[in-house]
Amino acid sequence: MGLFDRLRGEDDDRVVFLGIDGVPLDLVEDHPEVFENLTDIAETGSGGRLESIVPPESSACWPSLTTGVNPGETGVYGFQDREVDSYETYVPLGRHVQATRLWDRVTDAGRDATVLNVPVTFPPSTRIQRMASGFLSPDLESATSDESLRETLDGFDYKIDVNAKLGHDDDKTEFIEDAHATLDARYEAFDHYLAEDDWDLFFGVFMSTDRVNHFLFGDYATDGEYAEEFLEFYRTLDEYIGAIRDSLDDDTTLVVASDHGFTRLEWEVNCNQFLADEGWLSYEDDDHDSLTDIDDEARAYSLIPGRFYLNVEGREPNGVVPEDEYEATREELIDDLESLTGPDGRQVCKRIVKGEDAFDGAHDDIAPDLVVIPADGFDLKSGFSGKEAVFTEGPRNGMHKFENSLLYATDPDLDLADANLFDVTPTVLDLLDVDAEAEFDGESLLS
């Protein structure tokens, strides 16, 4: 940062965290000519695989990544969660995250944190230095913590998210242009506040990567129509990461990580239709569109992504599965799920995780009984209406994947063997020399 490095005259170490939502490790490793800067960071610093969480969905991943604890503690399990003792559902926002966020721990330690565009942070916090909340924020005005931040971002034509509706068009030209415009404005905003040089933790997320992956990953995987545009987008992203790295002083560690991986999507799997076909789920009438419409004979239901719940007596309002038959009924459901095969004959369920093996904490009372990690190509959906077939196709050709998220850092002393999402928060705190005095589900990756 040149002559004005560390204007405050402090010698504390600092961290810049850049989130690249949904970017898979193998994409970077297979294309070093596209990701020249990330490849160099791996060679001179640290780089490797970061295991995601169950389920690998952004709304659950970012709360866990930024708290270091599982959804049983954060209280956020996916894009849609169920009220306790009710069939009513809601879309989790930042205010629903029950665990302490990384930047709050930094602030409590007397340090400053700038946080921009992190998913599931609306409404923005006003107790930290500055925040612009990300994905699920309704508009820029309500997403910013103060007027100065709002005016500055507005001057960059800053957008909270890519217009995903454009990705539904057969001609992806406008979608690609919008993704680039969103990426460019995000970098401009990041670059501006990095240059302010008044923070100890800078935490910013590029969300447009996830959007590009959803609508163009299939083209990339099959060398389709938009394969080159896909790689060109990532070439630009890597250049921005390189520019940010070059702007940092020697006392600042750059960490780049994704919250989950990605792979090609071939079939959407309508889980509630599968349950209906197999006799697990039924509705009060034909006009059903939500969980509240299931009838009093339903034994199971599903919420996105791949979360399965038994309708248990004493737990659900109209539960029908007796508590003493819970384990036998769950094993029966596991057997049915394991028998589900796609149109190509492949088994849909790669792995089935029992709830108690993934979730533990003060808010595990709404945890699913089972979570399915699907085989590549099968994207698990859980709508309650509009689907008459288990396997359908939609406008997306890319889907989330559990195994291949990533982490790169300019610090060469990170041990990434068996690293997972829960390790990010304790690692950043360690790099900042902040003692959180808290229990995490992960641990610092610093050797």
Rosetta blueprint (number, residue, H / E / L):
1 M L
2 G H
3 L H
4 F H
5 D L
6 R L
7 L L
8 R L
9 G L
10 E L
11 D L
12 D L
13 D L
14 R E
15 V E
16 V E
17 F E
18 L E
19 G E
20 I E
21 D L
22 G L
23 V L
24 P L
25 L H
26 D H
27 L H
28 V H
29 E H
30 D H
31 H L
32 P L
33 E L
34 V L
35 F L
36 E H
37 N H
38 L H
39 T H
40 D H
41 I H
42 A H
43 E H
44 T H
45 G L
46 S E
47 G E
48 G E
49 R E
50 L E
51 E E
52 S L
53 I L
54 V L
55 P L
56 P L
57 E L
58 S H
59 S H
60 A H
61 C H
62 W H
63 P H
64 S H
65 L H
66 T L
67 T L
68 G L
69 V L
70 N L
71 P H
72 G H
73 E H
74 T H
75 G L
76 V L
77 Y L
78 G L
79 F L
80 Q L
81 D E
82 R E
83 E L
84 V L
85 D L
86 S L
87 Y L
88 E L
89 T E
90 Y E
91 V L
92 P L
93 L L
94 G H
95 R H
96 H H
97 V L
98 Q L
99 A L
100 T L
101 R L
102 L H
103 W H
104 D H
105 R H
106 V H
107 T H
108 D H
109 A L
110 G L
111 R L
112 D L
113 A E
114 T E
115 V E
116 L E
117 N E
118 V E
119 P L
120 V L
121 T L
122 F L
123 P L
124 P L
125 S L
126 T L
127 R L
128 I L
129 Q L
130 R E
131 M E
132 A E
133 S E
134 G L
135 F L
136 L L
137 S L
138 P L
139 D L
140 L H
141 E H
142 S H
143 A H
144 T E
145 S L
146 D L
147 E H
148 S H
149 L H
150 R H
151 E H
152 T H
153 L H
154 D H
155 G H
156 F L
157 D L
158 Y L
159 K L
160 I L
161 D L
162 V L
163 N L
164 A H
165 K H
166 L H
167 G H
168 H H
169 D L
170 D L
171 D L
172 K L
173 T H
174 E H
175 F H
176 I H
177 E H
178 D H
179 A H
180 H H
181 A H
182 T H
183 L H
184 D H
185 A H
186 R H
187 Y H
188 E H
189 A H
190 F H
191 D H
192 H H
193 Y H
194 L H
195 A H
196 E H
197 D L
198 D L
199 W L
200 D L
201 L E
202 F E
203 F E
204 G E
205 V E
206 F E
207 M L
208 S H
209 T H
210 D H
211 R H
212 V H
213 N H
214 H H
215 F H
216 L H
217 F H
218 G H
219 D H
220 Y H
221 A H
222 T H
223 D L
224 G L
225 E L
226 Y L
227 A H
228 E H
229 E H
230 F H
231 L H
232 E H
233 F H
234 Y H
235 R H
236 T H
237 L H
238 D H
239 E H
240 Y H
241 I H
242 G H
243 A H
244 I H
245 R H
246 D H
247 S H
248 L L
249 D L
250 D L
251 D L
252 T E
253 T E
254 L E
255 V E
256 V E
257 A E
258 S L
259 D L
260 H L
261 G E
262 F E
263 T E
264 R E
265 L L
266 E L
267 W E
268 E E
269 V E
270 N E
271 C H
272 N H
273 Q H
274 F H
275 L H
276 A H
277 D H
278 E L
279 G L
280 W L
281 L L
282 S L
283 Y E
284 E L
285 D L
286 D L
287 D L
288 H L
289 D L
290 S L
291 L H
292 T H
293 D H
294 I E
295 D L
296 D L
297 E L
298 A L
299 R L
300 A E
301 Y E
302 S E
303 L E
304 I L
305 P L
306 G L
307 R E
308 F E
309 Y E
310 L E
311 N L
312 V E
313 E L
314 G L
315 R L
316 E L
317 P L
318 N L
319 G L
320 V L
321 V E
322 P L
323 E H
324 D H
325 E H
326 Y H
327 E H
328 A H
329 T H
330 R H
331 E H
332 E H
333 L H
334 I H
335 D H
336 D H
337 L H
338 E H
339 S L
340 L L
341 T E
342 G L
343 P L
344 D L
345 G L
346 R L
347 Q E
348 V L
349 C E
350 K E
351 R E
352 I E
353 V E
354 K E
355 G H
356 E H
357 D H
358 A L
359 F L
360 D L
361 G L
362 A L
363 H L
364 D H
365 D H
366 I H
367 A L
368 P L
369 D L
370 L E
371 V E
372 V E
373 I E
374 P E
375 A L
376 D L
377 G L
378 F E
379 D E
380 L E
381 K E
382 S L
383 G L
384 F L
385 S L
386 G L
387 K L
388 E L
389 A L
390 V L
391 F E
392 T E
393 E L
394 G L
395 P L
396 R L
397 N L
398 G E
399 M E
400 H E
401 K E
402 F L
403 E L
404 N L
405 S E
406 L E
407 L E
408 Y E
409 A E
410 T L
411 D L
412 P L
413 D L
414 L E
415 D L
416 L L
417 A L
418 D L
419 A L
420 N E
421 L H
422 F H
423 D H
424 V H
425 T H
426 P H
427 T H
428 V H
429 L H
430 D H
431 L H
432 L L
433 D L
434 V L
435 D L
436 A L
437 E L
438 A L
439 E L
440 F L
441 D L
442 G L
443 E L
444 S L
445 L L
446 L E
447 S L
